[in-house]
Amino acid sequence: MLFHLGDVASNQGNYADARSQLEQALAIYQNIGNRHGEAKSLGQIGYILREQGDFAAACSLHEAALDIHRNLGDRMNEVWVLSSLGYVYHGQGDPRRAQDAFAQALEIYRAFGNRSGEAWSLASLGFITYAQGDYASACPLLEEALAINRELDNSAGEAWDLDLLGSALCGMEDYSAAHSALEQALAINRRIGSRNAEASNLRHLGDSTRGQKDVATAHRYYVEAAALMRELDSKSDLMEILEAYVELSMLAGQPERAAQFYEASQALRQTHALPPCPIKRDRDGRLISDIHAALTESSYVAARNEGQKWTLDKALDYAMAMVLLPNDEAA
């Protein structure tokens, strides 16, 4: 019963209650020597930690769960852990291990004839491919996953595929197609009540409109996304929003604020053990050069020193409260 309650609370994004119930279930399963229940509890707690951005702890629990499932010959629960573990490895900045975990999961799902799992694994492989900047190779994987989920009438899977596809299209600068996919995903997730996924859709819609240099609309999407993510305590996603405000501040003609957000994001990634996305490094290099060029040396140094002092909450409060004019006014 405790495991079931924790699982339900986790699916609803109520991670504090979910973790408490799952940790109680874990203690009971360990006391009575129920290895299957122990592994499932470890995996679910690891999933919550992953969603909260604690990738080191999530990795430890997932790998412990994976060992137990493999020793028990429980391939269906093994594949569930592999599917989540791939995202943990990604969060730790290890795309090779992430891709290997997703490929193993795909092989197992196909062996079982599990079409839903096959779609999940294809989408995950699409995600890790576009996260490395190979958007053109990612799109066919995501489109294949989307076709399967539509065939299965799997609304949650369809919405997730659309969200990932929208992000990949955004990377290819096909903003019109990206926006269409993301709007479809948002409508589905609001209909089915998936708050985690809704927050992701809103963030990616912010990215898409930022790519089109629509500062005011991007800001509105990010504010709405951040409110949900703060409720869910999703630090890794909140960090992505904070980093978006570096570019957004420059588009709005506020280089001093951009420097503060950049320095805050760099310091906070170290504090929270959240490695940066590899494909952002070149873009960040160009952006920081633009910021530096827009400020005097003393202003640039002062802004970076100020940003280093900020907590994540303080940085986000500044971002959410920014007055960002429409582009024609900012210019």
Summary of the structure (lengths in Angstrom):
residues: 331
radius of gyration: 20.5
end to end distance: 59.0
largest distance: 67.4
contacts: 1173
relative contact order: 0.07
helix: 83%
strand: 0%
